[in-house]
């Protein structure tokens, strides 16, 4: 759900005044392995204990909601000097040892560089993704606070009225949408001790079966705990909201919050979902995978073609398959514009659509076919495998006037703006450009400026000049090392001045992006993780769902034939 991704992103800031000094890739030069070290520590713990997501979410909430996201919660109390950690609401916060281990490894790699506040933020972000929640990038650059007093702690409790909760969140610059999303998201993987929800056991509105089960559990001594989400207790998802609607939630205030959620933030209940076609066309995934695999066996360059197709579609009017519409006499389309003249792979989409129409006509959208086919091609090319939600609808407009795609010589600052206009971060931009170019190719006519750049690697320059002497504007691979594999090799090539395209070269040396390039060059696992996240995110740009748009019978033509 896009709004939830944005709200978790917002959760990482809390203090708007800090935004100016936080930035993506903050540790790129000073500690390029920072994010990968944190991610590895969290992943190792998550494999042994999936409940750590709830612990880290609670830790970050309890830290940020006092004096801000400054790691003041982490300070141990000492004799005669209590701290936030020593107060009642924080007595059950756990997971500190994860932060300690990440800090230990970071101090060994780059002493006195990465703040504890950033470690908490990154660790929480990574644990949310591991628990099936949204994947998102966070800017870094937080500093650790110099005060930790129990007198500052005034956290909202489990029985707080909705009106008071709204006020508490508003005092931190958070709106009602943020409040409902963060409470529900945190409680989707949380647990609570019986002593904290005794009032709910006397509530006649609670589901009887659950009430009986909870009463039985709570008869045990030592104040046992129960999951707040009874359906998917280790997954960050929306299941808890349905439980609340059926009066199965343990915490009374959340029932009212869900009612607010239904009326105030319907956009958060996105209509894209996993296995959207399960009941209506269960063979969708297998048909698409089969067609893509058959083509990949004959032509591994199809991965680059499909990646480019999805990018060129999503970055115009959204991921609505508007790029697939054929131009007609007197009616040009996106496909007829210069930037799209070399897009290819349409026949793969056509063949998938033909087979799907044969088994479940009028069900699967062309927009979903593009997204799923690209995902499958990436995996076949050695890239990360990832799940994507479906339910996109096809657009009703394809106008060449809408096409304004970033070109191969675009400055980094302009590229950042172009991606930001689509809701994509600097990290997303570097990941998608590098990932796409790891298997792409380019015609000689489009990189003549680079051949005159004295900074380019001499050996590569000579090789490219020789190739480009041939007639008919030949093409060359953008990644000279592993041109058919979606991996991080191209980022190392960028740093060694072996990038073919101007934008790739600029990414490696621009202050806003060099750190990200460096971190990807050093860690293929980090690149794979970020690339999967960025592809999922790109696939949600401007999607049409519900009754918007249409489901085309032929991906090249609107259903009304126009």
N, C-alpha and C positions, 0 to 999 in steps of 0.2 A: 504494500500500500504506500503510494508515494508520499502522502501526508505524514505517515508515521516515520518514513525515512527522514523527512525534513525535520520532524519534531525531535527525533533522536539527535539529529545534527544540531538543532537548537539547544538541546539539553546539554551538549558539550560546552556551550558558551556560558549561558545564564547572565553574565554581566555584559551588556551590549558595548560598554565602553572599552572592553578588552579586545573587541573584534579588530580594531585597527592594528594592533600589534601581533595578533595571531596570524599565521600564514601556513599554507600547505608546504610541505618539504622543509620545514624550519630547521631540522637537523641534517639536511642533505649533505652539507659540507662538514659540519662539526662532528656528526655521529651518524653516518649513512646507514648503519645497521640498526639504528634505534628501533624502528617499527618492527623489523623482522625479529629482533630479540624478544620484544614484548609478545609478539604473536606466537612465537615458539613456546615461550613459558606458559602462556594461557592455553595453547592447544594441548600441551603435555598434561596440564592439570585437568582440562576438560575431558580428556580421554578416560581419566580415572574417576572424575566426579563432575557429572553434568550440572549439579546444583550450583556450581560456582558462578554461573551466569547471574542467578538471582542474588548471590552474595555481592558480586561486583556492582551490579545495578544499584543495590541498596547502599553500598559503600559510597558510590559517586553521588547519589541523591543526598545522603546524610552529610557528605562533605560540602557539596555545592550550596545546599540550602541553609547554611549557617552564615559563614562570612564570604562565600564564593568558592569557586573551584581552586582551592589553594593548598590542598592536602593537609589542612589543619587537623582533620580527623585522625590522621596517622600518628600524631605525636603521642608517645606513651606518657601516662601520668607518672609523677615522681613523688617522693615523700615531701609533703608540704606544697606540692605544685600539681594540682589536678589538671586534667585536660578535657577536651571534648569527648575523648574516648571513654572517660570515666563516668559519663552521665548515663542515666537510666535508658533513654531511647537508643543509645549506641552500644549498650552492653551486649547485644546479640549480633552486632555487625561482625562479620568474619571475612576471611580472605586476605588478611594482611600479609600472610606469608607469601602469597603470589607476588604482591608488590615488592616485598623484600627480595625475592629471588630475581625478579626482573631488574631491580636496582643493583643488586650484586653483580649481575652479568654486564650491565651497562657501565658500571664503574670500572670494571676490568677492561672494557673496550674503549671507553671514552670518559675518563674521570671528570666529575663535577660539570657535566654538560647537560644531561637530561633531567628535568625536574620530576619530582614525585607526583605533582599534579598532572603532568602530561602522561606519566605512566598509568595513573588511575584511569584517565580518559581513554587512552589507547587500549588498555586491557579490557575495559568495559565494552568498548566498541567491538573488539575482536571476539569477546565471549558472546555478545548478542548475535553476531553472524554465525558462530559455531552452533548456536541454539536454534538455527533456522530463521532468525529474525532478519531485518533489513541490513544490507551491506551499505556502508557509507564511509566517506572520507571525513576526517576532522583536521582542521588547522591546529598547529601546535605552537609553542612558545610561552606557555604558562610558567609562572614562577611560584615558588613555594612561599606560603605565608609565614609571618613571624609571630603569630598569636594563636593560642589554642586554649580557650577558657570555657569551662562548662557553663558559665553564665550566659554565653552567647547562644546556647543550644535551645531552640524553640521550634521543634519539628511537629508537623501535623500528625496526630495520632490516628489509630484505626477507626475510631468512632466519631471523628470530626464531622460536623454538619457540612453539607455541600457549600452553603454560603460562606462559611469560615474557610473552607478549603480554597474556594475561588479567591478570597482575599489573600490567603497565604501565598498562593502562586502569583497573584497580581503584584504583590510586594517584591517579587523577584523578577518582574518583567515578563511573566508568563501568562498567556491568556487561557480561557476556559478550554479551548481546543487542546492546548498543550497539557493542561492539567489532566483531562480525561485520558488522553493518549498515554501520558507517562505513568499515571496510576495503573491503568489497565495493562500497559505493556510490562511494567514491573511486576504486577501481580499475576501475569500469565505464567511466570516461572517461579513465583515466590511460595513461601509457606508461612504459617502462623501458628503460634502456640494456643492451645485450647483456652487458656486463661484470658486471651485477648478477644474472644468472640462469643463469650457466654450469652451476651444479649441476643445474638442471632439464634441461639438454640431455643429461645422462648418466643421467637417470631413465628406466628401461625402462617405467614405467607411463604416461609421457606419450603422448598420441595421436601415432602415427607420422607422419601427414601433416603435422601442425603442427610436429613436431620437425624434420622435413626442411626445411620452409620456414624455420623460425627459424635452423637451421644455415646455410642458404644466405644469409640476410640478414646474419647475424653474421660472415660471411667478409669483408664490406666493411670497409675501414679506418675510423678515427675513431670507433669504438665507436657504431654506429647504435642507434636506439631502435625498439621495436616496441610495438604497442598491447597492453595487458593484456587487454582484451576484444576478441576477434577478430571478434565478430558485430556489435555495435552500439557502436563505439568512441567515438562522440560523443553518446551518449544515456545519461542516468542512468536505468538500468532494472535489471531482475533477470537479464538475459541471462548475465551473468558467472557466476552461480551454476550455471546449467546447463552452462556450459563447464567449470567446475571438476569437476562430477560426471562429465563425460566425459573427465576428465584432460587438459584442453586449457589450463588456466591455466599461466602462466609461473612463478608464485611458489609454492614448495613448501608454505609454511605455510598458504596459503589453501586448499589441498585439505583439510587437516584442519579448518580453520575451517568449511568448508562442511558437513562431517559434523556438527560441533557445531550448526550453524545448523539442519540438518534435524531434530535431536532437541530442541534447547532452545527454538527460536523458531518453531514451525510457524505461529503466528498471523501472522508477517511475510509468509508466502507467501499473501497475500490471494487470494480466488477471484474477486474482481471484476477484469475485464481489458478492454482495448480490443478491439472487434470480437468480443465474446463470442458473438454470434449469427451470425458469419460462416459457419461450416459448417452450422448448423442452420436458420437463417432469414435468409438474406442480404438479403432485402428489408425487414428491420425498419426500418432508418433511413429509407429512401425512403418507406415507407408512413406512418410517423409524420410526417415532414416535410411530405408532401403534405396530410394531413388538417389539420395545424396551419396551414399556409399558406392553405388554402381558408377556414378559419374566420377567420384574421387579416384576410383581404381584406374580409370582411363586418363584422368586429367587432374592431378593434385592442385593445379593452379585455381581450381574452382573455389577453394577456400577464400583466396584473395578477392575473387569476383563477387562472392556472396557478401563478404564483409563490406566491400565498397557499395554494393547495392543497398544494404540495409542502412549504412551511414548516409548515403545520398537520399534515401527515402525519408528517414527519420528527421534529418536536419532541415527539411523544408517546411512542410505543414504538419509534421508529426509522423509517427509510424503507422501510416494509413494506406500503404501500397499505391499511393498516387503516382509514384515513379513508374509503375508498371503499365500505365495507360498508354496505348499507342496513339501517336498523332494522326490526324485525318486531314484531308483537304479543307483548308479554312479553319481548322481547329487544332492548333499545336498543343503539345502537352509538355510536362516536365522532361520527358524522355528526349524531346527534340532540341534541348538546350546544349550549348557547348560543353559545360562541365559533365554532362551525362552522356555525351556521344560515345564515350568508350566504356560505359558500364555494360557488363555482359552477364550471362548466366540466366537470362530470362527463360530460356527453354527448360531449365531445371524446374523452375517454378511452374511453368506450363504443364510439365509432365506430372508433377505432384498433384496439381489441381485436377488434371484429367482423371487420375486414379482415384482421388478423393470424391470427385463428383459421381464416379461410377458406383461407389459403395455408400455414400451418404451425401446426396445432392443438397446444395444450398446450405451447408452446415459450417464448413471450415473457411475462414476468411483468408484472403491472399496475404493480408498483413501478418497473420499468425504463421502462415507458411514461410514467409521470408524470415521471420524471427527464429522459427524452429530449424529451418534448413541451415541458416547461418550458424546456429549453435552446434548442430551436428557436424558441420564442416570443420569448425574450429577443433572439436574433439578429435576428428580423424587426422587433423594436421598436427597432432601432438600437444594441442592447447588444453586448457582446463575444461573439465566437464562441469556443467552447472544446470540448475533447474530454472525454468522461466515460466512465469504465469501467462496464461492465454485468455482469450476472450476479446481480442481486438476486432474492430469492425473496419471495413474498407471505406475509404473516403469518397466523396462525391465531387471532388475538384482536383484538377491537374492542370495548372497554369504555369507556363514557362516564366511568367513575371514573378512568381514566388521564389524562384531558384536563386539563392545567393550563398553559394557554398565557399568555404575557405579554400584558397588555391595553394599551390606548392611553394610559393615564395612569400606567403603571408607572414608578417612580423609576429613574434610571440605575443606581444601585447594585444594585437588585433585578434589573434586566435583565442586568447583567453576570453576576450569579450564575446566572441562568436559562440564559444561553448557555454559561457555563463548565461547567455540569452536563452539557452535551451535547458538551463537548470543544472549544468554540468560544472564540476569543480576543475581547478588546475590539475589536480591529480588525475581526474577522469580524462582530461584532455591529453596529457602526456601518455597515459596508459593506452588510450584508444588509437592515437596517432602511431605510437611505436608498435602496438600490437597489430594494427592493420598493415603497417609497412614491413613487418617482419616476414610477410608472405607476399607482398605486393611487387609490382614492377611499374616502370615509368618510361615513356617515350623520350628519346634524346632531346627532342625539341622543347621539352618542359624543364630541363635542368641545365641549359647552356650557361646560365649565370654561375653555376657551381664549377664548371670547367675552367672558369677564369679566376677562381678563388685561390690565391697562393697558399692558403691555410690547408687546403685539401691534401690528403695523403698522396704523395707523388706517384707511387705505384698504381693506385686506383685511378688517379687522374689520367695517366697514360693509357691504362686499359680501357677506360671509358671513351677517351678520344679516338682510340683505334676502332672501337665498336661503332661509334657514332659517325664514322666516315662512310659507312655503308649506306646505300640509298634506301628510300621508303621509310625513313624515320624509325629505326629499330628501337626496341625496348630493352631495358636492363633490369636486373633484380635490385630492389631497394636494400635488401639484406644480402650481402655478398657471402655470408658464412653459411646460413641455414635457410635458404630461400623458400623452402616448402614446409617449414616448421614454425608454428606459433610459439615463440620462446623469447627470451630476453637478450639474445645475441646482438640484435640491432642496437641496443642501448650502449653496449661496449664499442660497437662500430662508430656510433655517434661521438663518443668521447675521444676516439682515436682519429677523428677527422676523416672517417671513411663513410660518412653519410652522403648519399647521393643527392637528396633533396635539401634545399635551403632550410626549410622549416625544421627538418630533423637535425641539421647541424646547429641551428639556433637554439633548439631545446637544450642541447648539451651545455651551452655556455651562457645562457640567459640566467640572471640571478633568481628569477621566479621559478625556474624549472630545472636548473642544473642538479639540484639536490635530489629531486625525484628521479631523474635519469640515472644518477650515480647509484641510488638505492636499488633500482631495477637491474642495473648492470651487474651488481654484486649478488643479487638473489633472484634466481628464477622462480622460486616458490612464492616470493613476495609479488613478483610480477604476475604470476598466474592467479593469485588471490585477487589482486586489484583488477586484473583484466576481466575476470568473471564478474566482479562487482560492477565494473563500468559498463559491460555489455548488458547486464540485467537492467541497469539504470537507463542506458540509452534506449532500450527497447520499450520504455514506458513514456517516452517523449510524446506529448500530444495525442495519446491514443484515444480512439473512439470506442465506446462501449455501450452496452444496453441497447437502446433503440436508435442510437446515432448511426449515420452512415448506412452501409448495406453489406451483405455477403455476396460478392460478385460470383457469377456463374463462370465467367471467363476473366482472368486477371487483367487482360489487356483492354477490356471494354466495360464501361459502366452498364449496369443492368438495363437501363432505359435506352441503350444503344447510342447515346449521344457521344 
